[in-house]
Amino acid sequence: MERLTKQSGFTLIELLVYVGILVVVSTASVGFLISLDDVIEQYQLETTLYRSSSNALEQIQVALRRADTFETVGSVLNDGATGALTVAIDGDTTQFVRTGTTLELFIEGESYGSVVDEGVVVDSFTVYRYPTAVGDMVRVELVLSAATDGASKSVTLYTGAVIRGGV
């Protein structure tokens, strides 16, 4: 009778160890991918919020700097819930109005739509006016927020200018 002295293959214990290692590595990989998804979602949220805030703030600032006069009629001062800013630029009326959760731009009464991206909420739009000897100092406070399923972010922005009114 011949006896086999050398056997090839894996034992049952070796296979169980390999499967156990595979399960641990797979679990760690899935956890990493889930956390990576959360990081990407947070990054996209912040990018949308900052792009929208930059756009809105730039449009307001350009309007303030180009303005000839600050229109008290049509402006809502010191009220973040229903804020409105109205200025005259070369005889044309430009107005930023908070309507619900968005900030709309009107030129000569015609709506040019929202100045913030979809998914970004205007929490507050407050206009402050400080009369000075050289013109009206107008300061604007804009609070924006955005949220997804697992993340939310809010930002408060300020801008202002002295409207000299042709001085």
Buried (B, 14 or more C-beta within 10 A) or exposed (E): EEEEEEEEEEEEEEEEEEEEEEEEEEEEEEEEEEEEEEEEBBEBBBEBBBEBBEBBBEBBBBBBBBBBBBBEEEBBEEEBEEBBBBBBBEEEBBBBBBEEEBBBBBEEEEEEEBBBBEEBBBBBBBBBBEEEEEBBBBBBBBBBBBBBEEBEBEBEBEBBBBBEEEE
